[in-house]
Amino acid sequence: MDVAGPDLKALYLDRRLLPHEAVQTIAGCKNLILGMSAAQPPALMAATADALKDRLIGPLAIYYLHGTESLRRSILDPELSDRVTPRPLFLSHSDRAAIEQSGSQSWIEFVPAMLHQAGRLLTEHVDPECFFVTVSPMDRHGYFSLGTNADYGASVIRKAKKVIVEVNRYMPRTFGECSVHISEIDYLVEHDQPLIEATPNPPTPVDMTIAGQIVQRINDGDTVQIGVGGVPNAVLAGLANHKNLGLHSELFSPAMMPLIQSGVMNGRRKTWMQHKHVFTFALGDRALYDFLDDNPSIVGYPASWVNNPDIIRLNDNMVSVNSALEIDLTGQINSEQLGDHPFSGTGGQLDFVRGAYAARNGRSFVALRSTARSGTVSRIVSRLSGGTVTDPRNDVHFVVTEHGCVNLKGLSIPQRARALISIAAPEFREGLEREATSMGLV
């Protein structure tokens, strides 16, 4: 702690508690909001689980996005299912593991939401009683940094009745709208622990084939948003020989670093936030977090701004690249549900599908492998398996599989069906044609 004067030091010390002491101050709280992903505070969550087991607090409804393993091993312990109702706005692998461990699909109550509305949802439609989040150490001016997660933290901090932060020296200090003053928090705990790391699997040959079709449609000077997954990472790798790219993306990922370090991604031709690499949350490895730390070219802003389609469209030549689980023959896309069960969530996909297309010369790509389950199931289907629509057919622009890329804009329903069948796996095309005919689509 490097503070400028005795007043700030006194404010800091007055608010400092041990984790179990801090958690006891939320007795009576019914709604607890947690930071997203890397910003979820492990010491506070462990102390919360202990207090719940001892019935010192609770019952609690827990609101968050993208749960971590620390969350799963603490508050999401199935033994606490009578004391905790998890309500995630986006599911992670750890959340799905918690559902499986509990043996009940109904324990975790999924909340559908678009990321740009998360802050509003958590402050207007939920009573934001208590908020826990990880922050960087306080600077000499009395400010902590939200670091990797600008997303909804600032919005909730300014509305929550009680704010408790976990100060962690491993959290990078980032620029943009990520600062939180000591006067804005109620209590703090100190706990140094490396942030969670997410190392993506290397792209497969199929991923590379799909990515190649997208890369050839990205031009020098374009501004990009790249989602998560093998194909998006392959797209980033394929951009190494481009020039003057810009970044306006909800996610900042490790595959973006080489493009910035080499000067390929410099923001020079952006028409909004020129020369700045804009993100709302970051997730990766230690090298990524070190790269973010005190880097003035990378700026984090709330998802309500970064993911707002009216902001996204301000960059000419905006390109979004996201992934999907399946698409039906009219162009409806499901990126969040497997059968009857939630798999992830809408996140920011629809925000960028709409925002990119609204930009001058904007393009939106949704990529998916043509098959699943070792080639036994087509991802291009006559009807979506669970009925969940992430991207309405009116919004979908380019759809890409390893068998081709089609532009659905301006196509009639019969034209869409034929176009999508043309990029399905060859062994499924005849069956899809029969289904399209029986449904009256062609």
C-alpha positions in Angstrom: 0.0 0.0 0.0 1.6 3.3 -1.2 -0.7 6.0 0.1 -0.2 9.8 -0.2 -1.2 10.8 3.4 -2.3 9.7 6.8 -6.0 10.3 6.0 -6.0 7.6 3.3 -4.0 5.2 5.4 -6.5 5.7 8.2 -9.5 5.0 5.9 -7.7 1.9 4.7 -7.0 0.5 8.2 -10.5 1.4 9.4 -12.0 -0.8 6.7 -9.6 -3.7 6.9 -10.9 -7.0 8.4 -10.2 -10.6 8.3 -12.3 -12.6 5.7 -14.5 -14.2 8.4 -15.0 -10.9 10.1 -16.0 -9.2 6.8 -18.5 -12.0 6.0 -20.2 -11.7 9.4 -21.1 -8.1 8.5 -23.5 -9.3 5.8 -25.8 -11.2 8.2 -29.3 -10.4 7.1 -28.3 -10.0 3.4 -30.5 -12.0 1.1 -28.8 -11.1 -2.3 -25.0 -11.4 -2.8 -23.5 -10.3 -6.1 -20.0 -11.6 -7.0 -17.5 -10.2 -9.5 -17.2 -12.1 -12.8 -14.6 -14.8 -13.4 -11.1 -13.7 -12.4 -12.6 -11.0 -10.1 -14.4 -13.5 -7.9 -12.6 -13.3 -4.5 -11.5 -16.7 -3.2 -10.9 -15.8 0.5 -14.3 -14.1 0.8 -16.1 -16.9 -0.9 -14.4 -19.5 1.3 -15.4 -17.5 4.4 -18.9 -17.1 3.1 -19.2 -20.9 2.7 -18.0 -21.4 6.3 -20.5 -18.9 7.6 -23.3 -20.5 5.7 -22.4 -24.0 7.1 -22.4 -22.5 10.6 -25.7 -20.7 9.9 -24.2 -17.4 10.8 -25.6 -15.9 7.5 -28.1 -16.9 4.9 -30.0 -18.1 3.1 -28.5 -16.3 0.1 -29.2 -15.9 -3.5 -25.9 -15.6 -5.4 -25.7 -13.6 -8.6 -22.6 -13.7 -10.8 -21.3 -14.5 -14.3 -18.9 -17.3 -15.2 -18.2 -19.1 -11.9 -14.7 -20.2 -11.0 -13.4 -23.4 -9.4 -13.0 -21.4 -6.1 -16.7 -20.6 -6.2 -17.6 -24.2 -7.0 -15.5 -25.5 -4.1 -16.9 -23.0 -1.6 -20.4 -21.5 -2.0 -21.5 -23.9 -4.6 -20.9 -26.9 -2.4 -24.0 -29.2 -2.8 -24.1 -29.5 1.0 -25.2 -25.8 1.0 -28.0 -26.3 -1.4 -30.6 -25.6 1.3 -28.9 -22.3 2.1 -27.8 -21.1 -1.3 -29.6 -20.4 -4.6 -27.1 -19.7 -7.3 -28.4 -17.4 -10.1 -25.7 -17.1 -12.8 -26.2 -14.9 -15.8 -23.6 -17.0 -17.7 -22.5 -20.6 -17.0 -18.9 -21.8 -17.0 -17.4 -25.3 -16.9 -17.3 -25.0 -13.1 -21.0 -24.1 -13.0 -21.8 -27.1 -15.1 -19.6 -29.3 -12.8 -21.5 -28.0 -9.8 -24.8 -28.9 -11.4 -23.6 -32.4 -12.1 -22.1 -32.8 -8.6 -25.4 -31.6 -7.0 -27.4 -34.2 -9.0 -30.1 -31.5 -9.6 -30.6 -29.5 -12.8 -32.9 -27.1 -10.9 -30.5 -26.1 -8.1 -28.7 -23.5 -10.2 -31.3 -21.0 -11.5 -30.0 -19.6 -14.8 -30.8 -15.9 -15.5 -31.0 -15.1 -19.2 -29.2 -11.8 -19.9 -27.2 -9.9 -22.5 -23.9 -8.7 -21.1 -24.5 -5.1 -21.9 -27.5 -5.2 -19.7 -25.9 -7.1 -16.8 -25.1 -4.0 -14.7 -28.6 -2.7 -15.0 -30.2 -6.1 -14.3 -28.1 -6.5 -11.2 -28.9 -3.0 -9.8 -32.5 -2.4 -11.0 -34.2 -5.8 -11.2 -32.2 -7.4 -8.3 -31.8 -5.7 -4.9 -28.0 -5.3 -4.8 -27.6 -5.7 -1.1 -24.0 -6.9 -1.0 -21.1 -7.1 -3.5 -17.8 -9.0 -3.2 -15.1 -8.4 -5.8 -11.3 -8.7 -6.2 -9.3 -5.5 -6.8 -5.7 -4.4 -7.1 -3.8 -2.8 -4.2 -4.7 0.8 -3.4 -2.6 3.5 -5.0 -1.3 6.6 -3.3 -4.4 8.5 -4.4 -6.7 6.1 -2.7 -7.9 4.1 -5.7 -8.1 0.4 -6.2 -8.4 -1.0 -9.8 -11.0 -3.5 -11.0 -8.2 -4.8 -13.2 -9.4 -7.6 -15.4 -13.0 -6.9 -14.9 -14.6 -3.6 -15.8 -17.8 -5.4 -16.8 -20.5 -4.6 -14.2 -18.3 -4.0 -11.1 -18.5 -0.2 -11.1 -22.3 -0.2 -11.7 -22.9 -2.5 -8.7 -20.4 -0.8 -6.4 -22.3 2.5 -6.8 -25.7 0.9 -6.0 -24.9 -1.9 -3.5 -25.8 -1.4 0.1 -22.5 -3.0 1.2 -19.3 -3.4 -0.8 -16.5 -5.6 0.4 -13.3 -5.9 -1.7 -10.5 -8.5 -1.6 -7.2 -6.8 -2.2 -4.9 -9.0 -4.3 -1.5 -8.0 -5.5 -1.9 -10.3 -8.5 -4.8 -8.3 -9.9 -3.4 -5.9 -12.6 -4.0 -2.2 -12.5 -5.8 -1.2 -15.7 -6.8 2.0 -17.4 -10.2 3.2 -18.5 -13.2 3.2 -16.1 -11.7 0.7 -13.6 -11.0 2.8 -10.6 -12.7 2.4 -7.2 -12.0 4.9 -4.4 -11.5 3.8 -0.8 -14.5 5.9 0.2 -16.7 3.8 -2.1 -16.2 0.6 -0.2 -17.4 -0.5 3.3 -14.7 -3.2 4.1 -11.7 -4.8 2.6 -9.7 -8.0 3.2 -6.2 -8.7 2.0 -5.5 -12.0 0.3 -2.8 -12.5 -2.3 -3.5 -15.4 -4.7 -2.7 -15.9 -8.4 -5.7 -15.2 -10.6 -7.4 -18.1 -12.3 -5.8 -19.0 -15.6 -7.6 -20.2 -18.8 -5.3 -21.7 -21.4 -7.2 -22.5 -24.6 -6.6 -25.8 -26.4 -4.7 -25.3 -29.6 -6.9 -24.9 -32.7 -7.7 -28.1 -34.6 -7.3 -28.5 -38.4 -11.1 -28.0 -38.7 -10.8 -24.8 -36.6 -8.1 -23.5 -38.9 -10.2 -24.3 -42.0 -13.1 -22.3 -40.6 -10.9 -19.5 -39.5 -9.2 -19.2 -42.9 -12.6 -18.4 -44.4 -13.1 -15.6 -41.9 -9.5 -14.2 -42.1 -9.8 -13.7 -45.8 -12.9 -11.5 -45.2 -11.1 -9.3 -42.7 -9.3 -6.3 -44.2 -6.4 -4.2 -43.1 -7.7 -1.4 -40.9 -10.7 -3.3 -39.6 -11.7 -3.2 -35.9 -12.4 -6.6 -34.5 -14.2 -8.3 -31.7 -13.2 -11.9 -31.2 -15.0 -14.3 -28.9 -13.8 -17.4 -27.1 -13.0 -20.8 -28.5 -10.8 -22.7 -31.0 -12.0 -20.8 -34.1 -11.7 -17.3 -32.6 -8.2 -18.1 -31.5 -7.3 -19.5 -34.9 -8.7 -16.3 -36.5 -6.4 -14.2 -34.3 -3.4 -16.3 -35.3 -4.4 -15.9 -38.9 -4.3 -12.1 -38.7 -0.5 -11.9 -38.1 0.1 -10.5 -41.6 -2.6 -7.9 -41.5 -2.0 -4.2 -40.8 -3.5 -1.5 -38.7 -6.2 -3.5 -37.0 -8.2 -2.2 -34.1 -9.7 -3.9 -31.1 -13.1 -3.2 -29.5 -14.0 -6.5 -27.8 -15.8 -7.7 -24.7 -13.0 -10.2 -24.1 -9.3 -9.5 -24.0 -7.5 -12.9 -24.5 -3.9 -14.1 -24.8 -4.1 -14.6 -28.6 -4.4 -10.8 -28.9 -1.1 -10.0 -27.3 1.2 -11.0 -30.2 -0.8 -8.8 -32.5 -0.4 -5.8 -30.3 3.2 -6.5 -29.5 4.0 -6.8 -33.3 2.1 -3.6 -34.2 -0.4 -5.4 -36.3 -3.1 -4.3 -33.9 -2.4 -0.6 -33.3 -5.8 1.0 -33.5 -4.5 3.6 -36.0 -7.5 3.4 -38.3 -10.2 3.1 -35.7 -12.9 5.8 -36.0 -13.8 5.6 -32.3 -11.2 5.3 -29.4 -8.4 5.5 -31.9 -5.1 3.9 -30.7 -6.9 2.3 -27.7 -7.5 -1.4 -27.3 -10.9 -1.6 -25.6 -12.2 -4.5 -23.5 -14.7 -5.2 -20.7 -13.2 -8.4 -19.2 -9.9 -10.3 -19.6 -9.2 -13.9 -19.0 -6.0 -15.8 -19.8 -2.7 -16.6 -18.2 -0.2 -14.8 -16.0 1.6 -13.4 -19.1 -1.7 -11.8 -20.1 -2.3 -10.2 -16.7 1.3 -8.9 -16.6 0.7 -7.4 -20.1 -2.4 -5.6 -18.9 -0.8 -4.2 -15.8 -0.2 -0.4 -16.1 -0.5 -0.6 -20.0 -2.0 2.7 -21.1 -2.9 1.4 -24.6 -5.4 -1.1 -23.1 -8.6 0.3 -21.6 -11.4 -1.4 -19.7 -14.9 0.0 -19.6 -18.2 -1.3 -18.3 -20.1 -3.8 -20.5 -23.0 -1.4 -20.6 -20.7 0.8 -22.8 -18.3 -1.6 -24.5 -21.2 -4.0 -25.5 -23.7 -1.4 -26.3 -24.6 -1.8 -30.0 -24.8 1.9 -30.4 -21.2 2.3 -29.2 -19.9 -0.7 -31.2 -21.3 0.7 -34.5 -19.2 3.9 -34.0 -16.2 2.1 -35.4 -16.4 1.8 -39.2 -15.4 -1.6 -40.6 -16.3 -3.3 -37.4 -16.0 -7.1 -37.5 -17.3 -9.6 -34.9 -16.4 -13.2 -34.7 -18.3 -15.6 -32.4 -19.1 -19.3 -32.1 -22.3 -21.3 -32.0 -23.6 -24.7 -31.0 -26.2 -25.0 -33.7 -28.2 -23.2 -36.3 -31.6 -24.0 -37.8 -32.5 -23.8 -41.5 -34.0 -20.3 -41.2 -30.9 -18.8 -39.6 -31.8 -18.9 -35.9 -28.7 -19.5 -33.8 -28.3 -21.3 -30.5 -25.0 -20.6 -28.7 -26.0 -21.4 -25.1 -28.1 -24.5 -24.6 -27.6 -28.2 -25.2 -31.0 -30.0 -25.4 -33.0 -28.9 -22.4 -30.1 -27.7 -20.3 -28.3 -24.3 -20.3 -24.6 -24.7 -21.4 -23.3 -21.1 -21.2 -25.4 -18.0 -21.9 -26.0 -15.2 -24.3 -23.1 -13.1 -22.9 -22.2 -10.4 -25.4 -22.7 -12.4 -28.6 -25.9 -10.7 -29.7 -24.6 -7.3 -28.6 -21.8 -7.6 -31.1 -23.8 -9.4 -33.8 -26.0 -6.3 -33.9 -23.4 -3.7 -33.3 -21.0 -4.9 -35.9 -23.6 -5.1 -38.6 -24.9 -1.6 -37.7 -21.4 -0.2 -38.3 -20.5 1.3 -41.7 -19.1 -1.7 -43.7 -19.6 -3.8 -40.6 -19.6 -7.6 -40.7 -20.6 -10.3 -38.2 -19.5 -13.9 -38.4 -20.8 -16.8 -36.4 -18.7 -19.9 -36.8 -19.4 -23.5 -35.9 -18.2 -27.0 -36.8 -20.7 -28.7 -39.1 -21.0 -31.7 -36.8 -20.8 -32.7 -33.1 -20.3 -36.0 -31.2 -17.5 -37.2 -33.4 -19.4 -36.5 -36.6 -22.6 -38.3 -35.7 -24.8 -35.2 -35.3 -25.3 -32.2 -37.6 -25.0 -28.8 -36.0 -27.1 -27.4 -38.9 -30.6 -28.6 -38.0 -34.2 -28.2 -39.1 -35.2 -27.1 -35.6 -33.1 -26.0 -32.7 -32.9 -28.8 -30.1 -33.8 -26.8 -27.0 -35.8 -24.0 -28.5 -33.4 -21.4 -27.2 -32.5 -18.6 -29.7 -29.3 -16.6 -29.0 -29.2 -14.7 -32.3 -32.6 -14.2 -34.0 -32.6 -14.9 -37.7 -33.1 -11.3 -38.5 -29.7 -10.4 -37.0 -27.5 -13.2 -38.4 -25.1 -12.1 -41.1 -22.3 -14.6 -42.2 -22.4 -18.2 -41.0 -19.2 -20.2 -41.4 -18.4 -24.0 -41.2 -15.5 -25.9 -42.5 -17.6 -26.4 -45.7 -18.1 -22.8 -46.6 -19.3 -19.3 -45.7 -22.7 -18.0 -46.5 -24.2 -14.5 -46.1 -27.8 -14.8 -44.9 -28.7 -11.1 -45.2 -31.3 -10.4 -47.9 -32.1 -14.1 -48.4 -35.6 -15.5 -48.4 -36.4 -18.5 -46.1 -36.0 -21.0 -49.0 -32.7 -19.3 -50.0 -31.5 -19.4 -46.4 -32.3 -23.1 -46.1 -30.5 -24.0 -49.3 -27.5 -21.8 -48.4 -27.2 -23.4 -45.0 -27.6 -27.0 -46.3 -24.7 -26.2 -48.7 -22.3 -25.7 -45.8 -23.6 -28.7 -43.8 -21.5 -31.9 -43.6 -22.1 -33.7 -46.9 -23.5 -36.8 -45.2 -26.3 -34.8 -43.7 -27.4 -32.7 -46.6 -29.9 -35.1 -48.2 -31.7 -35.5 -44.9 -31.8 -31.8 -44.3 -33.2 -31.3 -47.7 -36.0 -33.8 -47.0 -36.8 -32.1 -43.7 -36.8 -28.6 -45.3 -39.2 -29.9 -47.9 -41.5 -31.5 -45.4 -41.5 -28.3 -43.3 -42.4 -26.2 -46.3 -39.1 -24.2 -46.1 -38.2 -25.0 -49.8 
